[in-house]
Amino acid sequence: MRAALFALFLLASATVAAAECQGKNLIDQMPAADRQALHDSADAAPYASGNFFTATKEDQTITLIGTYHLGDPRHQATMDAITPLIDAATTVLVEAGPEEERALIDHLAKNPALMVLTDTTLPELLPAADWAQLSDAMALRGIPGFMAAKFQPWYISMMLATPPCSLTSGELTQGLDARIIDRAQTRGIPLRALEPFDTVFAIFDQLPMADQIDMIRYSLGMEDRVEDFSTTIADSYFAGDPRLIWELMRHESLRTPGADPAAVQADMALMEQAMMIGRNQAWIPVITAAAADGPTLAAFGALHLSGDQGVVNLLARQGWTITPLPLAPISSSPTP
């Protein structure tokens, strides 16, 4: 569960670019047999490869854009290719648009307990050694210990998934989603959200505090490799292999000392259901309803595309014809 959440945070937190980080690609560093096994596991999922698809049914068309939420200069090549598709859309769907962001800010102002611990602090919940390590890690991210002590554990875990090196890149909120939103607004194309702004809060609210604390401790254990994970995830996305990200987290969880394989698989299934499958299923009627009104472009995290219960396969089961968009993978590393 902790590893799966780490991957989801790296793909789902709209924070900063990682262009200045110098991490290594962990998949490239694997022994050939392990690397092949990873690819085999990923390829077993429906629609494992590709970030971009079209779905057609009679005279209706949906363009599916799997996104990487963090800023990266490689997004420009994608935008050059998909801008005509954005411009041709009657509706652009995203996980959260400007209206949802404003609603979120207002909701947090009225409900600070969503982000802030109100009856305890992290130093009280963590062993002293873990708190000392966490305080140092947060200081590297520009957050002093007295502030970090009051944040909800799930939010701390999200921050730990952001490499400190990325905080100097200066490309705030320049992920593919943000660029698509900017283009749609410039062209006056209606933007709609795929889900309510508080969906993710509801998911984390279901996690017991003990599990959230474990998430912090797991993330701290990966602190010395956070740049490597960030680089690996970005490279896999731009190579058109988003499913590898999920399987990499499974691989890392299974090789954790003392890991129970059955428990790891159960945790991965639980997080896939909570963070991906349930949301995917809820998005389908939103997407198809928009398509009934005209050409629709739906942009969301690339991890939502693949799998038996991925967005692409769910549409295929409803009779939509799926075609990969002929956009070439971008496998080279970014140039700072």
N, C-alpha and C positions, 0 to 999 in steps of 0.2 A: 504494500500500500504506500509506504513512504517513497519508494523509488518511482512508482507510477505518478504520484503527486509531484515529485520533482520534475519529471518530464512535462507534465501538464502545466506547471508554473512557467517553465521556460518557453512554452509555446503560447501561453495564455496571458502573461502579464505584459500589458502595453506600457513598457517603461523606456528603455534606451537601447541604442545600437551597440553591437559588440564588435565593431570594425577594428578597434584598436587592441583587442585582446589577442593574445598569441598562444591560444590553447592548441593542443594536438588532437587530431581526429582519432578517437579511441577505437573505432571500428577498423581503421587502417592499421592500427598497432596490434590487432589481434592475430593470433596464429591462424593460418589459412583455414584449418578445419573449423575453428570457432566462428570465423567470419562467414564461412559457407553455411554453417548451421543457422546462424542469425538470419541470413538471407532466405534460407529455406523456410524458416518459421514465418518470416514476414510474407513471403510469396504465397503461403497457404491461405491467406485471408483474401476474400474477394476484393478486387480493385485495389490491390496493395500498392501498385505503382501509379504515379501520376498525381499531379496537383490540380489539374484542370480538366473538366468534362463538360459536355453538353448533354442535356436530356430532352428528347422530343417526344411528343404525343399528339397525333393529329396535327393541328396547326399551332400547337403551343411549344414554346422553347424556353428552357432554363439553362443558363450558364452557371456552372458550379466552379467557384474559385477557392481552392484550399489555400489558406494564408499562413504566413509566419508573422506573428504580431510584433516582433522586435524590429527595430530599424536595421537596415543593411543596404549598402550601395547596390547589391545585386538585384534589388527590387525594381530598379529603373528599367532593366531589360524586360521584366514581366509587364510593367505598366505600359511600355511602348507597344507590347503585343496585345494587351487586353483593353486599351483605351477605346478602340472602336466598338468593342462589345459593351462597355459601360455606356457609351454614348447612344447605343441603339436600344438600351433597356427602357422599358416603361416604368419599372420599379427596381431599385437596388436594395437588397436585404443584407443586413450585417448583424453580428451578434449584439452590438450595442452602438447606437448612433449618438449624435449630439444631444438629442432630447433625453435619451436614457442616461447619458453622462450627467446632465444637469439634475435629473431626478435622483440619481445616485448621490450626488454631492448634497442635495437638500435632505435626502433620507439619512445620510450619515450625520449631518449637523443636528438632526432631531433625535437620532438614535446612536449616540457615541459608543454604546456598548457593543455595537457591531464590530468596531475596530479596536476598542480600548477595554482592557480588563478593569472592572469597576470594584471588585471585592478582593483582589489579590494582585500579585506582581510576579513576573517571571523569575526573579531571584528566589521567591518563595516556592516556586513550582519545580525549579531545576536544581540538581546538585550543584554545589559551589563551583566545581571545576567546569561543568558545562556552562554555567552562567558566565564565568570569566572568559571562556572561549567565545561565547555568543556576543558578549559585550565588545570584545576586540573585533569580531567579524562585522558587527554593525557599525562600529566606529570607522572601519575601512569604507563603508558605504555612506558615510556622512551623517550617521544617526547616533548621537551620544547615548550612553548607557541608560541615563535617567529617563530618556524618552522610550528607548527600546523596551525597558522593563514593563511598560504599561500596554504594549501592543498585544492584540490577540495572537496566540501561537500560530494559527494558520497564515496570518499576514507576515509574520516573521519568517516563516518557511518560504513564502513567496519571495521576500527580499533576499534571502540567502541564495535563491536560485539565480539571482542577478550577479554576475561577476563584478567585483569592485572596479576592474579595469574598464568596464563598459561605461562607467559613470563619467568618464572624461571625454567621451566621443562627441557629445553635444547634439546628437541626432535624436532629440526627444520626440516620442510619438510619431515616428516615421516608419512604422510597420506597413505591410501591404494593405491592411484594413484601413488605416488612416489615409493612405494615398487614394484608395478607392473612394472613400467618403469625400475627400477633398474634391475629386474629379466630379462626383455626382452633384455636389453642392454647386460647383462652378457652372455646371450645365443645367442646373435647375431640375434634376431628376429626383423624383420622390424617394426618400430614404425611409425604410421601415426596419424595426428590430425583429429578430427572430424569436426573442424571448423577453419576458419582463426583466427590468434592470436588476432586480434583487434575486434572480435565480441562483447565482453562485452562493450568495449568502445562505440561502435555504439549504444548499447542499452541505456546506461546512457546518451549519448549525446542527446537523445530524451527527457529526463526529464527536464522540466523547472527548473530554479534555485530555484524558490519558493518551489517546491516539494523537491528538494535536501536539502534545509534548514530545511524543515519540517522533513525530515528523521533524521537529526542530533538531532532535538529537541525531536523526539520520542525516539531515542536511548538513549538520556540523561535521559529521564523519566524511562528507564528500567535499568539504570546503577546499581542500588542497587540490581538488580536481574540477572545481566548478568551471574554470575556463575551458578545460578539455571537453566537459559535457556540453557546454554552450556551443563550442566550435563544432562538435560532432553532430549535434542536433541541427544546427544551421546548414552544415554541409549536406546532411541527409535530405533535408527539405529541398534545397536548391538542386540536388541531383535527381529530384523526382521520386524519392524513396521515403515518404513520410512514415510508412508503417515500420520501418527500421527503428524509428525512435522508440516506439512502444516496445518492440522486441528487445532493444538494447536495455531498457529499464528492467524487463523481465530477467534478462541475462545477468545484470548486475545484482539484482535482488537474490537470485538463486546462488550466486557465488559469495554472498555475504557469509562470513564465518558463523556457523551454528544455524544457518537458515534451514527451515523445514520446507521442503519443496511443495508439499501439499498446501501448507499455509500460504506460501508465496503465491501459488496459483489462485487460491481462494481470494486473497487480497487483491490481486490484479483483476480478477473477475468482478469483485465488488466495486473497485474504482472505475472500471470500464462502464459498468452499469450506471453508477452515480454521475460520473463526469461526462460520459459520452453517449451511451446508448439511450438513456432516458431523455436526454436533450435532443438527440437525433430524431427520435420518434415524435417528440413534440414539435419539431421544426417542419416535418413533412407537410402537414396540412397548411401551415403558414406559407410554405414555398409554393405548393400547388395552387392555393387560392390566388396568390399573386400572379402566377403564370396564366390563370384564366383571364386576367385583364390585359395581358400583353407580354412581350418578351421580358424575362426576369433574369437578373443577375444576383446570385446569392454567394456572399463571401463569408467564410468562417474558417476557424482553425483547421489545418490540414489533417489532423488526427481524426476528425469527424468524417472523413471521406470513406475510409476503407473498413472492411470487416463485414461479417454477415449482417450486422445491424448498423452498418455505416449508412450515411445519407445516400450514397450512390446506389448501393444494393437495395435499400428500401424503396427508392424510386423505381428501380428495375422491376421489383416485385409488383409494383402497381401498374406495370405495362409501359413504362417509359423506355424508350430506346436510348441507350447510353453510348456515347462516342467520346473517346479521349480527344481533347483539344490538341492540335499539333503544335504545341509550344515546346521547344527544345529545353531539356534540363540545363541548368546553369551550375556546372560542377566546380568551377574554379573558385579559389578562395578570394574574399573581397580584398580590394586594394585600399588601404587607409587613405 
